[in-house]
Amino acid sequence: MGFRYNKRIGGNKGWGWNISGSGVSSSYRSKYGSIGSRGFSIRTGIPGLSFSSGWGSGKNKGAGAAVFLALIGFYAAAVVFYNLFRFVIWGATELYHAFLRLYSRSSGNQS
């Protein structure tokens, strides 16, 4: 096992430069993981455990990108369904309140 050198020069709002023995690359870090020109990593929330993959080369070229895009797609679908669910609940609540207002007006006129 040889020596390794890696240095990150932080930029603005998560963007930065990574300097290593094999060259310089850019990346973006967030609380969910990081994505860069050489690959990506996703944090699991468990200390010391994360999923990392390169964009691939040779026989498996693009496999890392496919996994990454699948995860992003799953996340986007989950967000859309969550917001749709919230919208349906909000609509049902508003309808319920509208019927209550209508009922209270109609019962108030009869007295």
Backbone torsions as a table, in degrees:
resi	resn	phi	psi	omega
1	MET	NA	129.4	-177.6
2	GLY	-94.0	179.7	177.6
3	PHE	-79.0	147.0	176.6
4	ARG	-125.9	146.7	175.9
5	TYR	-131.0	131.2	178.6
6	ASN	-147.2	128.8	179.4
7	LYS	-136.7	134.5	177.3
8	ARG	-111.1	128.5	175.2
9	ILE	-105.6	109.1	-174.7
10	GLY	-69.5	143.3	177.2
11	GLY	-112.6	-150.8	-176.7
12	ASN	-94.6	129.8	174.4
13	LYS	54.6	47.3	175.1
14	GLY	95.9	-20.1	179.8
15	TRP	-78.7	144.9	179.5
16	GLY	-165.6	176.7	179.6
17	TRP	-117.2	135.9	176.8
18	ASN	-107.4	127.1	179.7
19	ILE	-116.3	124.0	179.7
20	SER	-139.1	-178.8	180.0
21	GLY	-64.7	-24.4	-178.4
22	SER	-94.4	-1.6	176.7
23	GLY	139.4	-165.9	-177.8
24	VAL	-116.1	138.4	176.0
25	SER	-143.2	160.0	178.8
26	SER	-105.4	156.7	178.4
27	SER	-156.7	164.2	176.0
28	TYR	-124.5	129.9	179.3
29	ARG	-114.7	140.1	172.7
30	SER	-136.1	-176.2	179.7
31	LYS	-72.4	-13.9	179.7
32	TYR	-92.3	-20.0	-178.8
33	GLY	156.9	-160.0	179.5
34	SER	-141.1	154.1	177.3
35	ILE	-137.4	137.3	-178.5
36	GLY	-146.7	-175.0	-177.8
37	SER	-72.3	-17.1	-179.2
38	ARG	-105.1	-10.0	180.0
39	GLY	162.0	-160.6	-177.8
40	PHE	-149.5	163.3	172.4
41	SER	-143.6	147.2	-179.5
42	ILE	-122.8	127.5	179.2
43	ARG	-81.4	141.9	-177.3
44	THR	-97.2	-16.9	-175.3
45	GLY	94.2	-9.4	176.2
46	ILE	-98.4	122.0	-176.9
47	PRO	-55.6	129.8	177.8
48	GLY	85.1	-0.7	-178.3
49	LEU	-121.8	121.7	176.2
50	SER	-149.0	164.0	177.7
51	PHE	-108.8	124.2	-179.8
52	SER	-126.3	144.9	177.0
53	SER	-154.6	146.3	173.7
54	GLY	-88.2	170.1	179.4
55	TRP	-74.0	-9.6	173.5
56	GLY	98.4	156.8	175.1
57	SER	-155.6	153.5	177.5
58	GLY	69.0	-129.9	-174.8
59	LYS	-63.0	-38.6	-176.6
60	ASN	-97.0	24.9	-177.3
61	LYS	-61.0	127.5	179.1
62	GLY	90.7	-7.9	-179.4
63	ALA	-65.2	-41.6	177.8
64	GLY	-63.6	-40.9	178.7
65	ALA	-65.0	-38.1	179.1
66	ALA	-64.2	-42.5	178.2
67	VAL	-63.9	-44.3	-179.5
68	PHE	-62.1	-47.4	-179.8
69	LEU	-65.0	-35.5	177.1
70	ALA	-64.9	-42.1	178.5
71	LEU	-65.6	-41.8	177.7
72	ILE	-64.3	-41.7	178.4
73	GLY	-62.8	-42.3	178.2
74	PHE	-63.3	-43.1	178.9
75	TYR	-62.6	-45.4	-179.6
76	ALA	-62.9	-41.8	178.7
77	ALA	-63.9	-40.1	178.6
78	ALA	-63.1	-41.5	179.0
79	VAL	-65.0	-43.1	179.5
80	VAL	-62.6	-46.6	-179.7
81	PHE	-65.8	-37.0	177.8
82	TYR	-62.8	-46.6	179.9
83	ASN	-67.9	-35.7	175.7
84	LEU	-63.3	-42.5	177.4
85	PHE	-60.6	-45.4	178.5
86	ARG	-62.0	-38.2	179.6
87	PHE	-66.0	-42.3	179.1
88	VAL	-64.1	-43.5	178.1
89	ILE	-62.4	-43.2	178.4
90	TRP	-61.1	-44.9	179.9
91	GLY	-62.3	-42.4	178.7
92	ALA	-64.1	-40.5	178.6
93	THR	-64.1	-43.0	179.2
94	GLU	-64.6	-41.1	176.5
95	LEU	-61.6	-43.6	178.9
96	TYR	-59.0	-46.4	-179.7
97	HIS	-66.8	-35.4	177.7
98	ALA	-64.7	-43.1	177.3
99	PHE	-64.3	-37.7	177.2
100	LEU	-63.4	-42.9	178.1
101	ARG	-63.8	-43.2	179.6
102	LEU	-63.7	-43.1	179.2
103	TYR	-65.0	-40.7	-179.5
104	SER	-68.0	-34.0	176.6
105	ARG	-68.1	-44.5	-177.2
106	SER	-69.5	-35.0	178.4
107	SER	-77.0	-26.7	177.8
108	GLY	-72.1	-31.4	-179.7
109	ASN	-73.9	-27.0	-177.2
110	GLN	-77.4	-24.6	-176.7
111	SER	-76.7	NA	NA
